[in-house]
Amino acid sequence: TQWYIGPIPDQFYVSEWDTIITPDTLVNTTDVSVIRSPYDECVAYYAAHIAKYQEQSYAEADKFLEIYTQKMKYARRVVMMRMLPTAYGA
């Protein structure tokens, strides 16, 4: 990934960037998903939730959604712990 800032700054500036990585669209059956760990473990539970909801097994769908939510919360905590604290206290 490349980033361009223009015009060229006359001094160093501090910046904070919030970014997101979106996986490429899967076109062929041989394409490999690039959802990174720890988020890749959550996908199966959400897919199971959608499948159970569509077959009208609402209790089971809710259970899979609950497990998905728990796994996502855990994944976010793991990722947030890797972030460096800011010197500015924000």
Secondary structure per residue as TSV (DSSP state, phi and psi in degrees):
chain	resnum	aa	ss	phi	psi
A	1	T	-	360.0	137.7
A	2	Q	-	-121.5	145.7
A	3	W	-	-125.8	137.9
A	4	Y	-	-122.5	134.4
A	5	I	-	-122.1	129.0
A	6	G	S	-142.1	148.1
A	7	P	S	-71.0	167.2
A	8	I	-	-61.6	126.2
A	9	P	-	-64.2	149.2
A	10	D	S	-87.1	-6.9
A	11	Q	S	-155.0	176.4
A	12	F	-	-78.8	134.8
A	13	Y	-	-122.4	142.4
A	14	V	-	-84.9	136.4
A	15	S	-	-139.3	154.3
A	16	E	-	-125.5	131.1
A	17	W	-	-121.0	128.3
A	18	D	-	-100.3	120.0
A	19	T	-	-124.6	163.7
A	20	I	-	-139.7	144.2
A	21	I	-	-109.0	120.2
A	22	T	-	-106.9	135.2
A	23	P	-	-70.7	155.2
A	24	D	-	-66.7	153.2
A	25	T	-	-68.0	133.3
A	26	L	-	-83.3	115.2
A	27	V	-	-103.3	-46.3
A	28	N	S	-103.3	160.8
A	29	T	T	-70.0	-14.7
A	30	T	T	-94.2	-2.7
A	31	D	-	-66.5	145.6
A	32	V	-	-108.4	132.1
A	33	S	-	-70.4	145.1
A	34	V	-	-114.2	26.7
A	35	I	-	-70.8	123.4
A	36	R	-	-86.3	157.1
A	37	S	T	-66.4	143.9
A	38	P	T	-91.1	2.8
A	39	Y	G	-72.7	-23.4
A	40	D	G	-64.1	-25.6
A	41	E	G	-73.3	-20.3
A	42	C	T	-80.9	-23.8
A	43	V	H	-60.9	-41.8
A	44	A	H	-62.5	-37.4
A	45	Y	H	-70.6	-36.4
A	46	Y	H	-71.0	-37.8
A	47	A	H	-63.6	-40.0
A	48	A	H	-66.1	-37.6
A	49	H	H	-59.6	-47.7
A	50	I	H	-63.1	-43.3
A	51	A	H	-63.3	-45.5
A	52	K	H	-67.2	-36.0
A	53	Y	H	-65.4	-40.8
A	54	Q	H	-69.5	-26.6
A	55	E	T	-91.0	9.0
A	56	Q	T	64.6	30.0
A	57	S	-	-96.1	76.1
A	58	Y	H	-66.6	-35.8
A	59	A	H	-64.9	-44.8
A	60	E	H	-67.3	-37.9
A	61	A	H	-61.1	-42.5
A	62	D	H	-63.5	-37.6
A	63	K	H	-65.1	-43.4
A	64	F	H	-66.1	-35.9
A	65	L	H	-66.5	-37.8
A	66	E	H	-64.0	-44.5
A	67	I	H	-63.4	-43.0
A	68	Y	H	-58.3	-45.7
A	69	T	H	-62.0	-42.3
A	70	Q	H	-62.6	-44.5
A	71	K	H	-66.0	-37.8
A	72	M	H	-66.1	-41.4
A	73	K	H	-61.1	-43.2
A	74	Y	H	-62.8	-44.6
A	75	A	H	-61.5	-41.3
A	76	R	H	-64.9	-39.9
A	77	R	H	-63.2	-42.0
A	78	V	H	-62.5	-44.2
A	79	V	H	-68.5	-41.2
A	80	M	H	-65.1	-31.0
A	81	M	H	-68.4	-21.2
A	82	R	T	-83.7	-10.1
A	83	M	S	-76.1	141.6
A	84	L	-	-80.0	138.6
A	85	P	-	-68.0	148.7
A	86	T	-	-86.2	146.8
A	87	A	T	-77.2	-8.9
A	88	Y	T	-99.2	-0.3
A	89	G	-	73.4	17.1
A	90	A	-	-95.7	360.0
